[in-house]
Amino acid sequence: MPVQKRDIEYLKNQARLLRIEILKMLTEAGSGHTGGSLSAADIVTALYFYKLRHKPENPSWAERDRFVLSKGHAAPLLYAVLAMSGYFDRSLLKTLRKLGSPLQGHPCSKMLPGVEISTGSLGQGLSVANGIAMGLKLQGLSSRVYCLLGDGELQEGQVWEAAMSAAHYKSDNLCAIVDLNGLQIDGPISSVKNIEPVDKKFQAFGWNTIEINGHDMTQIVDALDKAEELKGAPTVILARTIKGKGVSIFEGKVKYHGVAPTPEELEIALKELSSGGEVKVPGGEVTVGTGN
Amino acid sequence: MGQATDRVPVNSFCGIEAATRDAYGETLFKLGQENPDIVVLDADLSSSTKTSKFAKAFPERFFNMGVSEQDLMATAAGLSLTGKIPFASTFAIFATGRAWEQIRQGIAYSHLNVKIVATHGGITVGEDGASHQAIEDIALMRVIPEMTVIVPADAYETELVIREIVNFYGPVYVRLGRAKVKPVMPPDYQFRIGKGFVFRLGNDVNIIACGVMVAEALEAADILRKNGIDAGVINMSTIKPLDEELLLESAKARLIVTAEEHSVIGGLGGAVCEFLSSVIPRPILRIGVKDRFGCSGSSKELMKFFGLTSHQIADEIIKKLETLHLMVK
């Protein structure tokens, strides 16, 4: 098991390196989802290098914590963090989306170790994660399940079916994280179809909610720790993020939802990510709310 | 894996007229006692799908997901990822229609060990009408890669099927019915996935049937034989993977007939046509619901209304043989 330590500077640097891997593989592939991979990079870094109990050398270890990427289009993010964690050789990353590669456009669990379930069609991951959570409890295991959702994904009705089920079955070993980057393919979520108030919705469904700045590493690790302490109900971390975070030319741009960087854009991005590498963090307080 | 002799369960449904869903509920309950890994999910229909007996006996292994079929299927996928063997049950139309994509993406694409056992397949659902009568479910499941599709003919075969799929790793769809069905399978019958059962092979016509239509096909063959037509019957309970070897053998007859309580598009008839058309030129008559929705009525009335009774099948076959000038002199 990798050493999972609470070292904020280390985690911030890992997130920077993760963004570099993501952008390199996307550019090599020539297609793929840039914006949503970058917006959740800090969250996923905190999961894989701080929170998850996992053994990359033994992906089917029965007692591992599970991670379900419900927003499957952020596959580059998952592949890059799995490679950095040691699940497979990093050289595989350049085969993303190529014929014969286990790195499919959206994650395929049969083809790649470390992918718990195939995803890509939105709205289904939270149900799967809750099913895993219920199964782990039946096994008497204390392992936890983390599920990353996109915010546009909350428009899928099944998310709310799953939210109802997880609260009903008191799945407190389940932690959902919503990457609230505010944008979907056709534009701002608020104009396509508003999902707010997200916190009140989850609270009404019986969930604990923790709202954070999804790029503040301290807030992320604090929220993940806090979620583990909350018993009797599932917890959702509502992470306010910026789509394309970390590279100024991609930040907040709808266009980069499903477009890969050009080699020229990659050059600019790598310069930004290597010059000091400090990802600008806006201020923000951690807000914790509870269901019933 | 048990020996063949272990497979005949005590107090079995052998020779008993019962609804396949009743055999399912009873078998599931027995399996629950034998295998702690079995978990059951339902969507507010446990009294109709008969999973209620398991639910009462093993409440900690039963999950009622409420009226949320999409959540039901994806949750079953999650449970299977922890080594459990989930049986996910609801009505056939909701299982395969409402939650089709969850089955495709969450269960089949990840090749998970989820057993989807749906009841209320076909028009014998009866009075509830077209909204609740699945006539497309076999087609919907058959088209998904890596899916196994099974339609048992009677209560006894249902019992054997449910026991067999526990020993098989992978996604399976089992279609059961609401109404009582006559017993057709013999006491020494052993169900094997992908193996059809030959009651008799005919030289003039062979009827390839599944589900409630096996009983009708057997009676139809008797009628045909009385009319001097050498008719055979096969129970093709596994529709995917299809028993191609047996189909080829049956295609030595002049006419092949498929019989199913399902649309004539995409189900057993579709599967048989797809295979035989590529290997042998042979006319195929598809008995089933002819590209229309079901309707309300008693199951008995509806069988007749849709032309699925033994006499109607026999008549249709005779007409077909005459049209094709295949009548035996």
HADDOCK unambig.tbl for C-alpha pairs under 7 A between the chains (distance, minus, plus):
assign (segid A and resid 108 and name CA) (segid B and resid 110 and name CA) 6.98 0.50 0.50
assign (segid A and resid 109 and name CA) (segid B and resid 110 and name CA) 5.90 0.50 0.50
assign (segid A and resid 110 and name CA) (segid B and resid 110 and name CA) 5.89 0.50 0.50
assign (segid A and resid 117 and name CA) (segid B and resid 110 and name CA) 6.19 0.50 0.50
assign (segid A and resid 118 and name CA) (segid B and resid 105 and name CA) 6.93 0.50 0.50
assign (segid A and resid 118 and name CA) (segid B and resid 106 and name CA) 6.60 0.50 0.50
assign (segid A and resid 118 and name CA) (segid B and resid 109 and name CA) 6.83 0.50 0.50
assign (segid A and resid 118 and name CA) (segid B and resid 110 and name CA) 5.68 0.50 0.50
assign (segid A and resid 119 and name CA) (segid B and resid 105 and name CA) 6.92 0.50 0.50
assign (segid A and resid 124 and name CA) (segid B and resid 74 and name CA) 6.43 0.50 0.50
assign (segid A and resid 127 and name CA) (segid B and resid 71 and name CA) 5.50 0.50 0.50
assign (segid A and resid 127 and name CA) (segid B and resid 74 and name CA) 5.32 0.50 0.50
assign (segid A and resid 127 and name CA) (segid B and resid 75 and name CA) 4.88 0.50 0.50
assign (segid A and resid 128 and name CA) (segid B and resid 74 and name CA) 4.99 0.50 0.50
assign (segid A and resid 128 and name CA) (segid B and resid 75 and name CA) 4.73 0.50 0.50
assign (segid A and resid 128 and name CA) (segid B and resid 77 and name CA) 5.93 0.50 0.50
assign (segid A and resid 128 and name CA) (segid B and resid 78 and name CA) 4.18 0.50 0.50
assign (segid A and resid 129 and name CA) (segid B and resid 78 and name CA) 5.99 0.50 0.50
assign (segid A and resid 130 and name CA) (segid B and resid 75 and name CA) 6.40 0.50 0.50
assign (segid A and resid 130 and name CA) (segid B and resid 78 and name CA) 6.85 0.50 0.50
assign (segid A and resid 131 and name CA) (segid B and resid 75 and name CA) 4.19 0.50 0.50
assign (segid A and resid 131 and name CA) (segid B and resid 76 and name CA) 6.18 0.50 0.50
assign (segid A and resid 131 and name CA) (segid B and resid 77 and name CA) 6.89 0.50 0.50
assign (segid A and resid 131 and name CA) (segid B and resid 78 and name CA) 4.03 0.50 0.50
assign (segid A and resid 131 and name CA) (segid B and resid 79 and name CA) 4.64 0.50 0.50
assign (segid A and resid 132 and name CA) (segid B and resid 78 and name CA) 4.35 0.50 0.50
assign (segid A and resid 132 and name CA) (segid B and resid 79 and name CA) 4.98 0.50 0.50
assign (segid A and resid 132 and name CA) (segid B and resid 81 and name CA) 6.35 0.50 0.50
assign (segid A and resid 132 and name CA) (segid B and resid 82 and name CA) 6.13 0.50 0.50
assign (segid A and resid 134 and name CA) (segid B and resid 79 and name CA) 6.83 0.50 0.50
assign (segid A and resid 135 and name CA) (segid B and resid 79 and name CA) 4.95 0.50 0.50
assign (segid A and resid 135 and name CA) (segid B and resid 82 and name CA) 5.56 0.50 0.50
assign (segid A and resid 136 and name CA) (segid B and resid 82 and name CA) 6.37 0.50 0.50
assign (segid A and resid 158 and name CA) (segid B and resid 70 and name CA) 6.42 0.50 0.50
assign (segid A and resid 158 and name CA) (segid B and resid 71 and name CA) 6.14 0.50 0.50
assign (segid A and resid 161 and name CA) (segid B and resid 68 and name CA) 6.25 0.50 0.50
assign (segid A and resid 161 and name CA) (segid B and resid 71 and name CA) 6.01 0.50 0.50
assign (segid A and resid 162 and name CA) (segid B and resid 71 and name CA) 5.86 0.50 0.50
assign (segid A and resid 165 and name CA) (segid B and resid 65 and name CA) 6.56 0.50 0.50
